[in-house]
Amino acid sequence: MELPISYDDAVKEWERFEDYLIKERYSIRDPETGSPKENSMSAVLVRISKEFSCPGVGDALMNQKIITATPFLMNGGNPHTGRKGFYSCYPLGDVEDSTDAIFDMERDLVTIFQHSGGGGIDVSKIRPKGSIVDSGQGTASGPVSFAKGYSQLSARISQGGKRRGALMIQADWDIKDIKELITFKGDNPGVFTGCNVSINVTDDKFWEDKELLQLIAENIWKSGDPGLLFTRKSLENTPVDRKHNPVFSNPCGEYLSTKDTACNLLTVCLPKCLEEKEEDYFTNVFENSKLAAMAGNEILDMEDGFPPVQRIKENTLKFRPIGIGFTGLQNAMNHFGISYADEEKAPQFAKATQLALMLGSMQGSLDYAEYSEEQGNKLKVREWNMDYTDRILKEALSFISERMPKKSVWQKQTRKIFGAVKKQGGLFNSVTTSQAPTGSISQLLRVACTGVEPYFSLVQSRKVKDVDDSWKEFTLVPLELYDYDKEKLAWIEEQTAHNIEPLQQIRILEACQTFNHTAVSKTINLPASTTVEEIKEMLVIARGSKLKGVTMFRDSSMAGVLADSSATKTTTGVDFSDLPERRGSTFKFKGPASLYITANRGDLGHVREIFLNTTKSGSTIHGMCEALGRVMSVALQHDYRLVGKIARTLEDISSDSAWQSGGLGRVYSIPAALAKVLDHSATQADEKEDPEPYIEPSAYSSYSSCPACGKLTLRRSGGCSQCVSCGYSTC
């Protein structure tokens, strides 16, 4: 393939995009005017690097070998903010069953959102809907009613005034109101956009409930929610002892730990670790992870970075969690000629990278304790689960002997690190690794394959709202692609997100999970053609894997922030004109003339054909209406997922006339009437004509409303929600 722009132009586009991200999100601002005082990533890094004293940390940040999480980029070294927050997320645990506790949690979430963080809560303990309260004088509204309130709170309150709140709501699978929890987002598209929902799979009996499993699969197919959290795996596969109940999740699902602890995330940039030889690459991953762990410990000792919720500060400093992950995995694979789709080599490479990262982060914990003691502050050892420690040591040594270069060096290093842990009974941090989605911070590092994800596409278009309220579109091409010839570009294009089989995505995740102390955040991308039965199969596969949780997103169930600019066609199955059956409805609008709009759906229920007619046959307006219907039909037969975008484009067009429909209300132009019909037809299925129960697969039906621009163009990507229209992200 040919890249669409030159290397110099690609660099300029990344610079323009960086300028937008810095000014809108990361820059400190003039306290009087509110205008950004920083306009480049390097300026932000200069500011935050001054906050660290550990040898090598500042240089690693300036050279972008490691990077902190977004809250520290925004608030570290910021002399003006009165709402400092250095941590991304906070698992807050159970919401207790009392009115005071429910609304105390709401107040804590507001405080956390204001201090640049997101929250995770568990509503399992709230009494079921219909339960008797007040000595039989009333009934309870149930956990889902409060879940809806928490979701709306998250959508309203911004994180540090720069991004919307992020929230995970989890609950045990066997609570009485579980079906309502599973369906409340999917049944109300665009309403409850402020949260992700996950179900705690606490025992094997869950898998025996076929009706519940079917409902979960249907709603994943429909909207991407809920995810599943495998809580027993969380208890058994972490250094945190089970008595501390490490099963509570942050919004993106990568930090599973005990309640009321801050999610202290940092990221190693794998493209900065690349060398000619694999052995040197793994060494660099180890060294940079070590520096990241030291940086994370320093952040913990900057005590002004906590929100004013005392129990969070106390519990975080008790456990001292650090979550170090990486970004740019596929970039590193491509460098060494390993296909992301390779069923054997790709997981092995991912596992080796994760092992080097885990060992480096553990060594960094040891090194920081030594450094801290030299500064006159002796750290306390945090108790580790020794059954887990012994098992991971054994697995690490076995893997090193099978896969790692310089086996003796890695074996010696591994025995030394784990020997110290076993001698002490633990490490100076309760955990040191966690794999976050790394969306915006990866883009600041100009890494296009964020986190563990494959490239979404080789050329990505992003539309964002600039500081002056104008709209700008960016064409982002991964810069490393300019080093490859056409043959290698074609090879990489075969490995983009929609070409990677779901099972292969699970293999990669499982490989990374092996040596990860908490969890891996990645949504399993599914093609639009995926069926509910196939989703159920994927859930069963995830059950048998090492994953601590699973989230799936079926393409076209929601609209995405990323646009694949290199795509030239969309597979839509049988041509619409050849379908044996079409179904549709005609809507009459009264106005200056009678207007009839017909929306026809194909046998899968997608809107594929539009007819517009007026009673003024032969007139100019009649001809324009017929032309508009034909053009839209061509577009929808090419890609039915355009229905929502077309409706949003037409809905605000006005004219000097009003048109009235008994069922759809009043509008002020023919295009606006058409938008009403598209919206209605895209969300309604005629059950009488459908041979079997039907879930509407329309793109519009699963859009969420973007809190930034207000359009129904918000989708889930990884553990975040991102807007295809304005570029807004919850992460």
C-alpha positions in Angstrom: 0.0 0.0 0.0 1.0 3.6 -0.4 1.0 5.9 2.6 -1.2 8.9 2.0 1.2 11.6 3.1 4.9 12.2 3.3 7.0 11.6 6.4 7.4 15.3 7.0 3.6 15.9 6.7 3.0 12.9 9.0 5.3 14.5 11.6 3.4 17.8 11.3 0.1 16.0 11.9 1.4 14.4 15.0 2.7 17.7 16.2 -0.7 19.4 15.5 -2.4 16.6 17.4 0.0 16.9 20.3 -0.6 20.6 20.4 -4.3 19.9 20.8 -3.9 17.3 23.6 -1.4 19.5 25.5 -3.5 22.7 25.4 -6.8 20.9 26.1 -5.8 18.4 28.8 -2.2 18.5 30.1 -1.0 22.1 30.2 -1.1 24.1 33.4 -3.1 27.2 32.9 -2.8 30.9 33.7 -4.8 31.4 36.9 -6.2 34.7 35.7 -7.0 34.0 32.0 -7.3 30.2 32.0 -5.1 30.1 28.9 -2.6 27.2 28.5 1.0 28.0 29.6 2.5 25.0 27.9 2.2 24.0 24.2 4.4 20.9 23.8 5.0 17.5 25.4 8.6 18.5 26.1 7.4 21.4 28.2 5.1 19.1 30.3 8.0 16.6 30.8 10.3 19.4 31.9 7.8 20.4 34.5 7.1 16.9 35.9 10.7 15.6 35.7 11.7 18.3 38.3 9.5 16.5 40.8 11.8 13.4 40.9 15.1 12.9 42.7 15.8 9.2 42.0 18.9 8.8 39.7 17.9 8.3 36.1 14.1 8.9 36.5 14.1 12.5 35.2 16.2 11.5 32.1 13.9 8.5 31.4 10.9 10.8 31.5 12.5 13.5 29.3 13.6 10.8 26.7 10.0 9.4 26.9 11.3 5.9 27.8 8.7 6.0 30.6 5.6 8.1 31.3 3.4 8.7 34.2 -0.4 8.5 34.1 -2.5 11.4 32.9 -3.3 12.9 36.4 0.3 13.4 37.2 1.0 14.9 33.8 -1.7 17.4 34.5 -1.0 18.1 38.1 2.6 17.2 38.9 4.5 20.4 39.6 1.4 22.5 38.9 1.6 25.5 41.4 -1.9 26.7 40.7 -4.3 23.9 41.1 -6.1 23.4 44.4 -7.3 20.0 43.4 -4.1 18.0 43.0 -4.6 14.4 42.1 -1.8 12.1 40.9 -3.6 8.8 40.5 -5.8 7.5 37.7 -8.4 5.5 39.5 -9.7 4.3 42.8 -11.4 0.9 43.5 -13.7 1.9 46.4 -15.2 -1.5 47.1 -18.7 -2.2 48.4 -21.5 0.3 48.7 -23.0 -0.6 52.0 -26.8 -0.9 52.3 -27.8 2.3 53.9 -29.0 5.7 52.6 -26.1 7.4 54.3 -23.5 5.0 52.8 -25.0 5.3 49.3 -24.8 9.0 49.3 -21.4 9.1 51.1 -20.1 7.1 48.2 -21.6 9.6 45.8 -19.7 12.4 47.6 -16.5 10.5 47.6 -16.8 9.9 43.8 -17.4 13.6 43.2 -14.2 14.4 45.2 -12.2 11.8 43.3 -13.5 13.1 39.9 -12.5 16.6 40.9 -9.0 15.4 41.7 -8.5 13.8 38.2 -9.4 10.2 39.0 -12.0 7.6 38.3 -13.8 5.2 40.6 -14.9 1.6 40.9 -17.7 0.5 43.1 -19.6 -2.7 43.9 -23.4 -2.6 44.5 -23.9 -6.2 45.5 -24.8 -5.3 49.1 -27.6 -2.9 48.3 -30.9 -4.6 49.1 -33.0 -5.8 46.1 -35.7 -3.8 44.4 -39.0 -4.2 46.2 -37.5 -5.2 49.6 -39.5 -3.9 52.5 -38.1 -0.9 54.3 -39.2 1.4 57.1 -41.0 -1.3 59.1 -43.1 -2.3 56.2 -44.1 1.2 55.2 -42.2 1.3 51.9 -40.1 -0.7 49.5 -36.5 -0.3 48.3 -35.7 1.0 44.8 -32.8 -1.5 44.4 -29.1 -1.4 43.4 -29.7 -0.5 39.7 -31.6 2.7 40.6 -28.5 3.9 42.4 -26.2 2.5 39.7 -28.1 4.8 37.3 -27.6 7.8 39.6 -23.8 7.0 39.9 -23.6 6.8 36.2 -25.2 10.1 35.6 -23.0 11.7 38.3 -19.9 10.4 36.5 -21.2 11.8 33.2 -21.8 15.3 34.8 -18.6 15.8 36.9 -15.3 16.3 35.2 -12.0 14.8 36.3 -9.8 17.7 37.3 -11.9 20.0 35.1 -10.4 18.5 31.9 -12.1 15.1 31.3 -15.3 13.4 32.4 -15.5 11.1 35.3 -14.8 7.4 34.8 -16.7 4.7 36.7 -16.9 1.0 37.0 -20.0 -0.6 38.6 -19.6 -4.2 39.5 -21.9 -6.7 41.3 -22.0 -10.4 42.0 -23.8 -12.5 39.4 -26.3 -14.0 41.9 -27.8 -10.8 43.3 -31.6 -10.7 42.9 -31.5 -7.7 40.5 -28.8 -9.0 38.2 -30.9 -9.1 35.0 -31.8 -5.4 35.4 -28.1 -4.6 36.0 -27.1 -6.5 32.8 -29.7 -4.7 30.6 -30.1 -1.2 32.0 -27.4 0.4 29.7 -28.3 -1.6 26.5 -32.1 -0.9 27.0 -31.4 2.8 27.3 -28.9 3.6 24.6 -27.2 7.0 25.0 -28.6 7.5 28.5 -26.3 5.9 31.0 -22.9 6.8 29.5 -21.0 7.5 32.7 -20.1 3.9 33.7 -18.9 0.5 32.6 -20.7 -2.5 34.0 -19.0 -5.8 35.1 -20.4 -8.9 36.6 -18.5 -10.7 39.3 -18.3 -14.4 38.5 -17.8 -15.7 42.0 -18.2 -19.5 41.4 -18.8 -22.1 38.8 -22.6 -22.1 39.3 -22.7 -19.0 37.2 -21.9 -21.1 34.1 -24.9 -23.4 34.8 -27.3 -20.5 34.5 -27.9 -20.7 30.7 -30.6 -18.1 30.7 -28.3 -15.6 32.4 -25.4 -16.4 30.1 -27.6 -15.9 27.1 -28.8 -12.5 28.4 -25.2 -11.4 29.0 -24.1 -12.5 25.5 -27.1 -10.7 23.9 -26.2 -7.4 25.7 -22.6 -7.7 24.9 -23.6 -8.1 21.2 -25.9 -5.1 21.5 -23.8 -2.6 23.4 -20.5 -4.0 24.7 -21.7 -4.3 28.3 -21.4 -6.0 30.7 -17.9 -7.4 31.1 -17.1 -10.3 33.4 -14.7 -10.3 36.3 -13.3 -13.6 37.4 -13.0 -12.9 41.1 -11.5 -16.2 42.1 -8.6 -15.7 39.7 -8.1 -12.3 41.2 -7.8 -13.8 44.6 -5.4 -16.5 43.5 -3.2 -14.8 41.0 -1.8 -11.7 42.8 0.8 -11.0 45.4 -2.0 -9.4 47.6 -3.1 -11.9 50.2 -6.7 -13.0 49.9 -7.5 -11.7 53.3 -7.4 -8.2 51.8 -10.0 -9.2 49.2 -8.2 -8.0 46.1 -11.2 -8.3 43.8 -12.4 -4.7 43.3 -11.9 -3.0 39.9 -11.1 0.4 38.6 -13.1 1.7 35.6 -10.9 0.1 32.9 -10.5 -3.3 34.6 -6.7 -3.4 34.7 -6.3 -2.6 38.4 -7.9 -5.4 40.5 -7.0 -5.0 44.1 -8.2 -4.3 47.6 -10.6 -1.4 48.2 -9.7 2.2 48.8 -6.3 2.0 47.1 -5.1 4.4 44.4 -4.4 3.1 40.9 -0.8 4.3 40.6 -0.1 3.7 36.9 3.0 4.3 34.8 3.9 3.1 31.3 7.1 1.9 29.6 7.4 2.9 25.9 8.5 -0.3 24.1 9.5 1.5 20.9 12.1 3.3 23.0 13.5 -0.1 24.1 14.1 -1.4 20.6 17.6 -2.7 19.6 18.9 -4.8 16.8 19.0 -7.9 19.0 16.1 -9.2 21.1 18.3 -9.8 24.1 19.2 -6.1 24.3 15.5 -5.1 23.9 14.5 -7.3 26.8 17.3 -5.8 28.9 16.0 -2.3 28.1 12.5 -3.2 29.1 13.9 -4.4 32.4 15.9 -1.3 33.0 13.1 1.1 32.1 10.6 -0.8 34.2 13.0 -0.5 37.1 13.1 3.3 36.7 9.3 3.4 36.3 8.9 1.6 39.7 11.2 4.1 41.3 9.2 6.9 39.8 5.9 5.3 41.1 7.3 5.1 44.6 8.4 8.7 44.5 4.8 9.7 43.5 3.5 7.7 46.5 5.7 9.7 48.8 4.4 13.0 47.4 1.6 13.1 49.9 -0.2 16.1 48.4 -1.3 14.0 45.4 -4.3 12.3 47.1 -7.9 13.5 47.1 -9.1 14.6 50.5 -10.6 11.2 51.4 -8.5 10.0 54.4 -9.1 6.3 54.1 -7.8 6.3 50.5 -4.6 7.9 51.5 -4.1 5.6 54.5 -4.9 2.4 52.6 -2.7 3.4 49.6 0.3 4.1 51.7 -0.3 0.9 53.6 -0.2 -1.2 50.4 1.9 1.1 48.2 0.6 -0.3 44.9 2.3 0.5 41.6 0.9 -0.5 38.2 3.5 -0.5 35.5 2.5 -1.5 32.0 3.8 -0.9 28.5 2.7 0.5 25.2 3.6 -0.2 21.6 3.6 -4.0 21.7 2.9 -4.6 18.0 5.5 -2.0 17.0 8.1 -4.1 18.9 6.8 -7.3 17.3 7.1 -5.8 13.8 10.6 -4.6 14.5 11.6 -8.3 15.1 9.5 -9.6 12.2 6.9 -11.3 14.4 3.3 -11.2 13.2 0.7 -10.2 15.9 -1.4 -12.9 14.3 1.2 -15.6 14.8 -0.4 -18.1 17.2 2.9 -19.2 18.7 5.5 -16.5 18.3 3.3 -13.5 19.2 2.1 -14.7 22.6 5.7 -15.9 23.4 7.1 -12.5 22.6 4.4 -10.7 24.6 5.0 -13.1 27.6 8.8 -12.5 27.4 8.2 -8.7 27.3 5.9 -8.9 30.3 8.3 -11.1 32.3 11.2 -8.5 31.7 8.8 -5.8 32.8 7.7 -7.6 35.9 11.2 -8.4 37.0 12.4 -4.9 36.3 9.5 -3.4 38.3 10.3 -5.7 41.2 13.9 -4.7 41.1 12.9 -1.1 41.1 10.9 -1.7 44.3 14.0 -3.1 46.0 16.2 -0.3 44.7 13.8 2.4 45.8 13.7 1.0 49.3 17.5 1.1 49.4 17.5 4.7 48.1 14.8 5.7 50.5 16.8 4.3 53.4 19.8 6.4 52.3 17.5 9.4 52.5 16.6 8.5 56.1 13.2 6.9 55.4 13.0 3.2 55.9 10.1 1.5 54.0 8.1 -1.3 55.5 7.9 -4.6 53.6 4.4 -5.3 52.3 3.3 -8.9 52.8 3.1 -11.0 49.7 1.1 -14.2 49.0 3.8 -16.8 49.2 1.8 -19.5 47.3 1.6 -17.1 44.4 5.2 -16.1 44.8 6.5 -19.7 44.6 4.2 -20.5 41.6 5.3 -17.4 39.6 9.0 -18.0 40.3 8.7 -21.6 39.1 6.8 -20.5 35.9 9.3 -17.7 35.3 12.3 -20.0 35.5 10.6 -22.5 33.2 9.7 -19.9 30.6 13.2 -18.4 30.7 14.7 -21.8 29.9 12.4 -22.3 27.0 12.3 -18.8 25.4 14.6 -16.1 26.8 18.0 -15.2 25.3 20.9 -15.2 27.7 19.1 -17.8 29.9 21.7 -17.9 32.6 21.6 -14.1 33.1 17.8 -14.0 33.4 17.7 -17.1 35.7 20.2 -15.5 38.0 18.4 -12.2 38.1 15.1 -13.9 38.7 16.4 -16.0 41.6 18.0 -13.0 43.2 14.8 -10.9 43.0 12.5 -13.6 44.2 15.0 -14.7 46.8 14.8 -11.2 48.4 11.0 -11.4 48.3 10.9 -14.8 50.0 13.5 -13.8 52.6 11.6 -10.6 53.5 8.1 -12.2 53.3 7.2 -9.7 50.6 8.2 -6.6 48.7 8.0 -2.8 49.3 5.0 -2.6 47.1 1.9 -4.8 47.2 1.9 -5.0 43.4 4.2 -3.6 40.7 2.5 -4.4 37.4 -0.8 -3.6 35.7 -1.6 -3.1 32.0 -3.7 0.0 31.4 -5.3 1.0 28.1 -2.8 4.0 27.7 -4.9 5.8 25.1 -3.9 9.5 25.2 -0.5 9.1 26.8 0.5 6.6 24.0 -0.5 9.2 21.5 1.6 11.8 23.2 4.5 9.3 22.8 3.4 9.0 19.1 2.6 5.3 19.6 -0.3 4.3 17.4 -0.6 0.7 18.7 -1.6 1.6 22.2 -1.0 -0.8 25.1 -1.3 -4.4 24.0 -3.6 -3.5 21.1 -2.8 -4.1 17.5 -2.9 -1.1 15.1 -6.5 -0.1 14.6 -5.5 0.7 11.0 -2.3 1.9 9.3 -3.9 5.4 8.7 -6.2 6.8 11.3 -8.4 9.9 11.1 -9.4 11.8 14.2 -11.7 14.7 14.4 -11.4 17.0 17.4 -12.7 20.3 18.6 -9.9 22.8 18.9 -9.5 25.4 21.7 -11.1 28.1 19.5 -14.2 25.9 19.0 -13.3 25.1 15.4 -13.2 21.5 14.2 -10.0 20.0 12.9 -9.3 16.6 11.5 -6.0 14.9 11.9 -4.6 12.1 9.7 -2.3 10.1 11.9 0.1 7.7 10.3 2.4 5.7 12.6 5.9 7.1 11.9 7.6 3.8 12.1 5.8 2.7 8.9 8.0 5.0 6.9 10.9 2.7 7.6 9.1 -0.2 5.9 8.9 -1.2 2.3 5.6 -1.9 0.5 5.8 -5.6 1.2 6.2 -5.1 4.9 3.4 -2.5 5.0 1.1 -5.0 3.3 2.2 -7.6 5.9 1.4 -5.3 8.7 -2.0 -4.3 7.2 -3.1 -7.9 7.5 -2.6 -7.6 11.3 -4.8 -4.6 12.0 -7.5 -4.8 14.6 -10.3 -6.1 12.4 -8.1 -8.7 10.9 -7.0 -10.3 14.2 -9.1 -13.2 15.3 -10.7 -12.9 18.7 -9.1 -16.1 19.9 -5.7 -14.6 19.0 -6.5 -11.5 21.1 -7.2 -13.8 24.1 -3.9 -15.6 23.5 -2.0 -12.3 23.7 -3.9 -11.2 26.8 -3.3 -14.5 28.5 0.4 -14.3 27.8 0.6 -10.9 29.4 -1.5 -11.9 32.3 0.9 -14.7 33.3 3.4 -12.3 34.8 1.0 -9.4 35.7 0.3 -8.8 39.4 -3.1 -7.2 38.7 -4.8 -7.5 35.3 -4.7 -6.5 31.6 -7.1 -4.0 30.1 -8.1 -4.8 26.6 -11.4 -5.1 24.9 -11.7 -8.2 22.6 -12.6 -6.7 19.2 -15.3 -8.7 17.3 -16.4 -8.3 13.7 -19.9 -7.0 13.0 -20.9 -10.4 11.8 -20.3 -12.0 15.2 -23.3 -13.8 16.6 -24.6 -14.1 20.1 -23.6 -17.8 20.1 -20.1 -16.9 19.1 -19.9 -14.4 22.0 -21.0 -17.1 24.4 -18.2 -19.4 23.1 -15.7 -16.6 23.7 -16.9 -16.2 27.2 -16.3 -19.9 27.8 -12.8 -19.7 26.3 -12.0 -16.7 28.6 -13.2 -18.7 31.5 -10.6 -21.4 30.8 -7.8 -18.9 30.3 -5.7 -17.0 32.8 -7.6 -13.8 32.3 -9.0 -12.1 35.3 -11.8 -10.5 33.3 -13.1 -10.1 29.8 -14.8 -7.3 27.9 -15.9 -7.6 24.2 -16.9 -5.0 21.6 -18.7 -6.0 18.4 -17.9 -3.6 15.6 -20.9 -1.6 14.6 -22.7 -2.0 17.9 -21.4 1.5 18.6 -19.6 4.2 16.6 -15.9 4.6 17.0 -13.5 7.5 17.6 -11.0 5.9 15.2 -11.7 6.0 11.5 -9.8 3.6 9.2 -8.7 5.9 6.4 -7.1 3.1 4.5 -10.3 1.1 4.2 -11.7 0.9 0.7 -14.7 -1.3 1.2 -17.1 -2.7 3.7 -18.4 -6.2 3.6 -22.2 -6.1 3.8 -23.2 -9.6 2.7 -25.7 -10.1 0.0 -26.3 -7.1 -2.2 -29.5 -5.3 -1.1 -31.0 -5.4 -4.5 -30.8 -9.2 -4.5 -32.4 -9.8 -1.1 -35.5 -11.9 -1.2 -37.2 -9.9 1.6 -37.3 -6.3 2.6 -39.3 -4.7 5.4 -40.1 -1.1 6.0 -42.4 1.6 7.2 -43.7 4.8 5.6 -44.2 8.0 7.6 -46.4 10.8 6.5 -45.6 14.4 7.3 -48.0 17.4 6.8 -46.5 20.7 5.7 -46.6 22.9 2.6 -47.2 19.7 0.9 -47.7 16.1 2.0 -44.3 14.3 2.5 -43.9 10.5 2.5 -40.7 9.0 3.8 -40.2 5.2 3.5 -37.3 3.4 5.2 -36.7 -0.2 4.1 -34.7 -2.7 6.1 -33.0 -5.8 4.7 -33.4 -9.3 6.1 -30.9 -8.5 8.9 -32.8 -5.5 10.0 -30.4 -2.8 8.9 -31.8 0.4 7.2 -30.6 0.0 3.6 -33.0 2.0 1.4 -34.8 5.4 1.6 -37.6 6.8 -0.6 -38.8 10.5 -0.3 -41.9 11.6 -2.2 -44.1 14.7 -2.2 -47.5 15.3 -3.6 -46.0 17.9 -5.9 -45.0 15.4 -8.6 -42.6 16.9 -11.2 -41.7 19.9 -9.0 -38.1 20.9 -8.2 -38.7 19.9 -4.5 -40.0 16.5 -5.6 -36.9 15.9 -7.7 -34.5 17.0 -5.0 -36.3 14.7 -2.5 -36.1 11.7 -4.8 -32.4 12.5 -5.5 -31.7 12.7 -1.7 -33.3 9.3 -1.1 -31.3 7.6 -3.9 -28.0 9.0 -2.7 -28.7 7.9 0.8 -29.7 4.5 -0.3 -26.4 4.1 -2.1 -24.5 5.1 1.0 -26.6 2.8 3.3 -26.2 -0.2 0.9 -22.4 0.4 1.0 -22.3 0.5 4.8 -25.5 0.4 6.9 -23.5 1.7 9.9 -23.7 5.2 8.4 -27.4 5.6 9.4 -26.6 7.4 12.7 -24.0 9.7 11.2 -26.4 10.6 8.4 -29.2 11.4 10.9 -26.9 13.6 13.0 -25.8 15.4 9.8 -29.4 16.2 8.8 -31.2 16.8 12.2 -30.3 20.5 12.7 -31.1 21.7 9.2 -33.9 24.2 9.2 -36.1 26.0 6.6 -38.9 28.4 6.5 -41.6 25.7 6.8 -42.7 23.2 9.5 -43.6 19.6 8.9 -45.7 17.5 11.3 -46.0 13.7 11.8 -48.5 12.2 14.2 -45.9 9.7 15.5 -42.6 11.6 15.2 -43.6 15.2 16.1 -42.8 18.5 14.4 -39.6 19.4 12.5 -38.6 22.4 10.5 -37.2 21.0 7.3 -37.4 17.9 5.1 -33.9 16.8 6.1 -34.8 17.0 9.8 -37.9 14.9 9.0 -35.7 12.4 7.4 -33.4 12.3 10.5 -36.4 11.5 12.6 -37.4 8.6 10.4 -33.8 7.2 10.3 -33.6 7.3 14.1 -37.0 5.6 14.5 -36.3 3.0 11.9 -32.8 2.2 13.1 -34.1 1.5 16.6 -37.3 -0.4 15.9 -37.6 -4.0 14.6 -40.9 -5.3 13.3 -41.1 -8.5 15.3 -44.1 -9.7 13.4 -42.0 -10.0 10.3 -38.9 -11.4 11.9 -38.7 -15.3 11.9 -36.9 -15.4 15.3 -36.1 -13.1 18.3 -34.2 -10.1 17.0 -31.7 -7.7 18.5 -31.4 -4.4 16.5 -27.8 -4.2 15.1 -28.1 -0.6 14.0 -25.1 1.6 14.7 -27.4 4.3 16.0 -29.2 2.1 18.5 -26.1 1.7 20.6 -24.5 5.1 20.3 -23.9 6.9 23.6 -24.3 10.6 24.0 -21.0 12.5 24.2 -20.8 14.8 27.2 -18.5 17.1 25.3 -20.3 17.7 22.0 -23.7 16.2 22.8 -23.9 14.0 19.8 -24.8 10.3 19.8 -21.2 9.3 18.8 -19.6 7.9 21.9 -18.3 4.3 21.8 -16.3 2.1 24.1 -12.7 1.5 23.1 -10.7 -0.7 25.5 -11.8 0.4 29.0 -12.5 3.9 27.9 -15.3 5.7 26.0 -14.3 7.9 23.1 -16.2 10.2 20.7 -16.0 9.8 17.0 -17.2 13.3 16.4 -15.1 15.5 18.8 -12.3 13.2 20.0 -13.4 13.4 23.6 -12.2 10.5 25.8 -12.9 9.4 29.4 -9.3 8.2 29.7 
